[in-house]
């Protein structure tokens, strides 16, 4: 392999290794302006969109551990990788595709698991990790909060009884 191609392979290898996910898209109907707009939106969720030669990316599929990705390496292929949360990236891609009707999702991989384009669409409907953490924390905190409320009511009831007894003794 020529040194330029080896350099491109190493650069893509680093991107894939530093990312928990890889999403392949067909960018055939995108112009430069649309591509720049997509890159800008993905940057907001800590992701990147790169055009890659299919032959170069083929060398990375064994390292990713998902051989099915080879089936998506036809036509013009763009690769989305990053350190951001995959659900946010999928939401951003879905919104962009809805608005521009491009690119076409092919497939992807998430932590060694193969994803179809439908799986990527489903990821876009899931809540983010922060939302899930907030829901879990709320669920865990609710019983404790209710227990504090009940104990507070019992304490107040006891104080009302003691105050009534004090008032009775003061009068009698």
Steps between C-alpha positions, in 0.01 A plus 500: 500500500630846410604729781211748440245222523675356805478844660126526418446151643681588823304823535168317456619222732566759773156652453328162517701385803420819692129469425244262649299500179533515122215602271529459124302729271467545124578865433458475122237772471677747732685805375785675682269750674270227633799294614642797689162561663480135611853514638414814693189342655689182591778703658239627746450144630873408498486302176672525164401416143777391265500378145699181471601272218324166523822305441673675786210450741484130404831453678343627825193275514686210668636742762149630571384141536194539278556333163148595382628854449669378181154469343451875544821589324358578160432830334615817668558434867522746784588394852365657819712444811557691820511511874149640544200302610374278219132580564568872459696433182215286363248773588713761325535280190127426493412870526749588225371225271142612562592856409731436202393149392866403488724306584359148490581289806659168413596324822726528798664341799464580868760355735550197277130441422366534146234766440262517206366834381178420693706444816662841455152652457391327822802642683375846408177436689672397823557752778856612560715364782447818700122470464515135606717587800255773603207258474686237702598753764140622521376144534752426774437827684117482494458240779750682720321830442164343582644341817632836616156652437323229701747530792466877494119468521527264797737738677265792437204296634695424818582869542131594458401250769768626739397861434133409572600329826706804600210732425262276702731496804551877480121554505419243769 
